Amino acid sequence: MAVQRVRRVIRKVDPWTVLKVSLIFNAMMALVFVLGTVIFWAIFVNAGIPERINELALLIGLENGINLDGQVYFRIVILLSVIGTIMMTGFFTLGAVIYNLISDLVGGVEIIVLEESGAPQGTRPRVSLPAAPERGPQRRNILPDVKPVTRPERQHDRTEETRESAAVEFPPTGT
């Protein structure tokens, strides 16, 4: 298929669509961030690193040491995730509005794409075949010693007896 270069210009971006898509995207990224932090903290605690940090703090001279409380950190991570989701969604939506204002002045972003010039396979025209094949001129036999095989036609020979035996009489129905 032939391929041609086509120029496309993106002039408008719908802010409502950007808001919906970015909200879902940022919520998924926040969920990934929270779950990643939970997994990291579980590995961190199982390795005994918080106790070692506390022992190091006592060795250095801190009187009370360092108490690494997981619940406090999880609350901070969830709060940051929610705030980040709201802020990033707002920034993306604001970016769409600003892009629309700028594209009114300069005409938008020009993109050159490659487009196939052939018809898509789903829109091919349908061809209807004739009901009975037409007999064209006989083909010349390339092999001189071989004769084409012909099949004899079926003959439906029904005698009067078979026709009468096949007939079935139904009693009259009366209502």
Stockholm file with secondary structure:
# STOCKHOLM 1.0

chainA/1-175         MAVQRVRRVIRKVDPWTVLKVSLIFNAMMALVFVLGTVIFWAIFVNAGIPERINELALLIGLENGINLDGQVYFRIVILLSVIGTIMMTGFFTLGAVIYNLISDLVGGVEIIVLEESGAPQGTRPRVSLPAAPERGPQRRNILPDVKPVTRPERQHDRTEETRESAAVEFPPTGT
#=GR chainA/1-175 SS CCEEEEEEEECCCCHHHHHHHHHHHHHHHHHHHHHHHHHHHHHHHHTTHHHHHHHHHHHHTCSSCCCCCHHHHHHHHHHHHHHHHHHHHHHHHHHHHHHHHHHHHHCCEEEEEEEECSCCGGGCCCCCCCSSCCCCCCCCCSSTTCCCCCCCCCCCCCCHHHHHHHCCCCCCCCC
#=GC SS_cons         CCEEEEEEEECCCCHHHHHHHHHHHHHHHHHHHHHHHHHHHHHHHHTTHHHHHHHHHHHHTCSSCCCCCHHHHHHHHHHHHHHHHHHHHHHHHHHHHHHHHHHHHHCCEEEEEEEECSCCGGGCCCCCCCSSCCCCCCCCCSSTTCCCCCCCCCCCCCCHHHHHHHCCCCCCCCC
//
